[in-house]
Amino acid sequence: MDPDVRRHRAVYVISVAAELAGVHPQTLRIYERKGLLDPARTVGGSRRYSDLDIATLRRIQELTNGGLNLEGVRRVMELEGEVARLRAELDEARREAREAVERTHRQYRRDLVPVRNTPDRWLPRR
């Protein structure tokens, strides 16, 4: 299975997710109400957490242990998401620019006309 798919696959029930993240299950419910976390739901409505959700929970814990309140955590995570999005956008723009330069160089090579390698002698007029 693709590792990226595995990271997004929601398999953990709330008690297991809480234990993996080192918090109480009620804390996960609070984080969800505050918009910090959005776990998947089963058909019956039970929460299911993915490895990505667990990483998010650990990041929330890291930020709250650093002294931020939940609104501060939400804002920091929002900004981190924006930075990641902008970095991806910048990487894409750089890739496109590189490709444009390579296309231009290929075009120049096609437009070049071969020149004879032997120089003409120049003789002064008499």
Contacts in CASP RR format, 6 or more apart in sequence:
PFRMAT RR
TARGET T0000
AUTHOR 0000-0000-0000
METHOD contacts of the structure
MODEL  1
MDPDVRRHRAVYVISVAAELAGVHPQTLRIYERKGLLDPARTVGGSRRYS
DLDIATLRRIQELTNGGLNLEGVRRVMELEGEVARLRAELDEARREAREA
VERTHRQYRRDLVPVRNTPDRWLPRR
6 51 0 8 1.000
7 50 0 8 1.000
7 51 0 8 1.000
7 52 0 8 1.000
8 50 0 8 1.000
8 51 0 8 1.000
8 52 0 8 1.000
9 50 0 8 1.000
9 51 0 8 1.000
10 39 0 8 1.000
10 40 0 8 1.000
10 48 0 8 1.000
10 49 0 8 1.000
10 50 0 8 1.000
10 53 0 8 1.000
11 48 0 8 1.000
11 49 0 8 1.000
11 50 0 8 1.000
12 20 0 8 1.000
12 48 0 8 1.000
12 49 0 8 1.000
12 50 0 8 1.000
12 53 0 8 1.000
12 54 0 8 1.000
13 46 0 8 1.000
13 47 0 8 1.000
13 48 0 8 1.000
13 49 0 8 1.000
14 25 0 8 1.000
14 28 0 8 1.000
14 29 0 8 1.000
14 39 0 8 1.000
14 46 0 8 1.000
14 47 0 8 1.000
14 49 0 8 1.000
15 25 0 8 1.000
16 49 0 8 1.000
17 25 0 8 1.000
17 28 0 8 1.000
17 39 0 8 1.000
17 47 0 8 1.000
17 49 0 8 1.000
17 53 0 8 1.000
17 54 0 8 1.000
17 57 0 8 1.000
18 24 0 8 1.000
18 25 0 8 1.000
18 27 0 8 1.000
18 28 0 8 1.000
20 54 0 8 1.000
20 57 0 8 1.000
21 28 0 8 1.000
21 54 0 8 1.000
21 57 0 8 1.000
21 58 0 8 1.000
21 61 0 8 1.000
22 57 0 8 1.000
22 61 0 8 1.000
23 57 0 8 1.000
23 61 0 8 1.000
28 37 0 8 1.000
28 39 0 8 1.000
28 47 0 8 1.000
28 49 0 8 1.000
28 57 0 8 1.000
30 70 0 8 1.000
31 37 0 8 1.000
31 57 0 8 1.000
31 60 0 8 1.000
31 70 0 8 1.000
32 38 0 8 1.000
32 39 0 8 1.000
32 47 0 8 1.000
34 70 0 8 1.000
34 71 0 8 1.000
34 74 0 8 1.000
35 74 0 8 1.000
36 56 0 8 1.000
36 60 0 8 1.000
36 70 0 8 1.000
36 73 0 8 1.000
36 74 0 8 1.000
36 77 0 8 1.000
37 53 0 8 1.000
37 56 0 8 1.000
37 57 0 8 1.000
37 60 0 8 1.000
39 47 0 8 1.000
39 48 0 8 1.000
39 49 0 8 1.000
39 50 0 8 1.000
39 53 0 8 1.000
40 47 0 8 1.000
40 48 0 8 1.000
40 49 0 8 1.000
40 50 0 8 1.000
41 47 0 8 1.000
41 48 0 8 1.000
42 48 0 8 1.000
49 57 0 8 1.000
56 77 0 8 1.000
59 77 0 8 1.000
60 73 0 8 1.000
60 77 0 8 1.000
63 72 0 8 1.000
63 73 0 8 1.000
63 76 0 8 1.000
63 77 0 8 1.000
64 70 0 8 1.000
64 73 0 8 1.000
68 76 0 8 1.000
END
